[in-house]
Amino acid sequence: MRALLAVGGFVLLVGTGLLVWGVRQEAALSFCERPCGSTQAWPVAIGVLVLLGGVFLLIWTVANGYAGRALHPARHELEERQRLRRVGVQGTARVLGSEDAGTSRTGEPLVAIDLAVSVPGREPYQVNHRTAVPPLLTWRLRVRRPLPVLVDPEDPSRLLVEWGRLTPWSGAR
């Protein structure tokens, strides 16, 4: 992002320089009392175009940076998901209840779910978990269909609902 900001700033500087140079030439020739030659408008035209390009590049770079932070999960969230995919124990979670908790950064419904988690080799336990739910799968929460989960072997309260293993109509009856 910093490189694009630097390029945008440089383009802005070049455009401003061309524009100032062209306008100064136009102004100098306008004070001639005798025919001094023809004026050339190309430095002004190119200066304006380059200046507008630099402004666009700067605005686009800043907007892209903000959008990237707003629309993508934080690095630690992604690392936690990958860690659970590596070391997590597969289990099933039965939905006991759910409550709307707003909207995630990506626009998906954010839900606080009470789950009864079953993992092989462990007693079933209950946990409250917040997760973003793909819009086509929210019906599973209302009808309390089981969800596939990956559970942290060290801390069973940390889990990952594997929405990717479900299809919008899998298990609908």
C-alpha positions in Angstrom: 0.0 0.0 0.0 2.8 2.4 0.8 4.4 1.8 -2.6 1.1 2.7 -4.3 0.8 5.8 -2.2 4.4 6.8 -3.2 3.6 6.2 -6.9 0.4 8.1 -6.6 2.2 11.0 -4.9 4.9 11.0 -7.6 2.3 11.0 -10.4 0.5 13.8 -8.6 3.8 15.8 -8.4 4.6 15.2 -12.1 1.1 16.2 -13.1 1.3 19.4 -11.0 4.7 20.2 -12.5 3.5 19.8 -16.1 0.4 21.9 -15.3 2.3 24.7 -13.7 4.9 24.7 -16.5 2.3 24.8 -19.2 0.3 27.6 -17.6 3.5 29.6 -17.1 4.3 29.3 -20.7 0.8 30.3 -21.7 0.9 33.3 -19.4 4.4 34.4 -20.6 3.3 34.3 -24.3 0.1 36.2 -23.5 2.2 39.3 -22.6 4.1 39.4 -25.9 3.4 42.6 -27.8 4.7 41.2 -31.1 4.0 37.7 -32.4 6.1 35.5 -30.2 5.1 32.2 -31.7 2.3 29.9 -31.2 1.3 28.5 -27.8 1.3 24.8 -27.2 -1.5 23.5 -25.0 -0.1 20.0 -24.7 1.8 20.5 -21.4 -1.5 21.8 -19.7 -3.6 19.0 -21.2 -1.1 16.3 -20.2 -0.6 17.9 -16.8 -4.3 17.9 -16.1 -4.6 14.2 -17.2 -1.6 13.1 -15.1 -2.8 15.1 -12.1 -6.3 13.5 -12.3 -4.6 10.1 -12.6 -2.5 10.7 -9.5 -5.6 11.8 -7.5 -7.5 8.7 -8.6 -4.6 6.4 -7.7 -4.3 8.0 -4.3 -8.0 7.8 -3.5 -8.3 4.2 -4.9 -5.3 3.1 -2.8 -6.7 4.5 0.4 -10.2 3.1 -0.2 -8.7 -0.3 -1.1 -6.8 -0.3 2.1 -9.8 0.4 4.2 -12.0 -2.1 2.3 -9.3 -4.8 2.8 -9.3 -4.3 6.5 -13.1 -4.1 6.7 -13.9 -7.1 4.5 -11.3 -9.6 5.5 -10.9 -11.3 8.8 -8.0 -10.3 11.0 -4.8 -12.3 10.7 -5.2 -13.9 14.1 -8.7 -15.1 13.2 -7.3 -16.7 10.0 -4.4 -18.3 11.9 -6.8 -19.7 14.5 -9.0 -21.2 11.8 -6.0 -22.8 10.1 -4.7 -24.2 13.4 -8.1 -25.7 14.2 -8.2 -27.3 10.7 -4.8 -28.8 11.4 -5.2 -30.0 15.0 -8.9 -29.9 15.6 -10.9 -33.0 16.5 -14.0 -33.6 14.3 -17.3 -33.6 16.1 -20.9 -32.7 15.8 -22.7 -29.8 17.5 -26.5 -29.8 18.1 -28.0 -26.4 18.1 -29.8 -25.7 21.4 -30.6 -22.1 20.7 -29.4 -19.1 18.7 -29.7 -15.4 18.8 -28.8 -12.7 16.3 -25.6 -10.8 17.1 -25.5 -8.4 14.2 -23.6 -8.7 10.9 -20.1 -9.8 10.2 -17.6 -7.7 8.3 -18.5 -9.6 5.1 -22.2 -8.9 5.5 -23.1 -12.4 6.7 -25.4 -12.8 9.7 -23.4 -13.0 13.0 -25.1 -15.4 15.4 -24.5 -16.4 19.1 -25.3 -20.1 19.2 -25.7 -22.4 22.2 -24.3 -25.8 21.2 -24.3 -29.3 22.6 -21.0 -30.6 21.3 -20.2 -34.3 20.9 -16.6 -35.4 20.2 -15.5 -39.0 20.1 -13.9 -40.0 23.4 -15.4 -37.1 25.4 -18.5 -36.5 27.3 -21.0 -34.1 25.5 -20.7 -30.6 26.7 -22.4 -27.2 26.1 -20.7 -24.1 24.7 -21.8 -20.7 23.6 -20.1 -19.8 20.3 -20.3 -16.7 18.0 -20.0 -17.3 14.3 -20.8 -15.8 11.0 -23.4 -17.9 9.2 -23.6 -18.1 5.4 -27.1 -16.7 4.5 -28.2 -19.9 2.7 -27.5 -21.9 5.8 -29.3 -19.9 8.5 -32.3 -22.2 8.2 -30.2 -24.9 9.9 -30.2 -22.8 13.1 -34.0 -22.4 13.1 -34.7 -26.1 12.6 -31.8 -27.0 14.9 -30.0 -29.3 12.5 -26.6 -30.7 13.6 -23.5 -28.9 12.5 -20.0 -30.3 11.8 -17.3 -28.8 14.1 -13.6 -28.9 14.7 -12.8 -28.8 18.4 -9.5 -27.7 19.9 -8.1 -30.7 21.8 -6.6 -28.5 24.5 -9.5 -26.2 25.0 -12.9 -27.7 24.1 -14.6 -24.2 24.3 -12.7 -23.2 21.1 -14.3 -24.6 18.1 -14.8 -23.9 14.4 -18.1 -24.6 12.7 -17.3 -26.1 9.3 -19.9 -24.3 7.1 -18.0 -25.3 4.0 -18.9 -29.0 4.6 -22.6 -28.2 4.3 -24.7 -27.5 1.3 -27.7 -25.2 1.4 -30.1 -28.1 1.4 -28.1 -30.9 3.0 -30.0 -32.6 5.7 -33.2 -30.7 5.0 -36.2 -32.9 6.0 
